[in-house]
């Protein structure tokens, strides 16, 4: 779920919907906290750089 949300956040960020992107990142981080993954963490960090 966290990966899907990271892709959604990236899409929002790329079209300039930064509030929506931040919300999706926050939700992705919530899911990532319950099941840590290096791949997910890397995706979230990449999206955060867009913000």
Buried (B, 14 or more C-beta within 10 A) or exposed (E): EBBEBBEBBBBBBEEEBEEBBBBBBEBBBEBBEEEEEEEBBEBBEEBBEEE
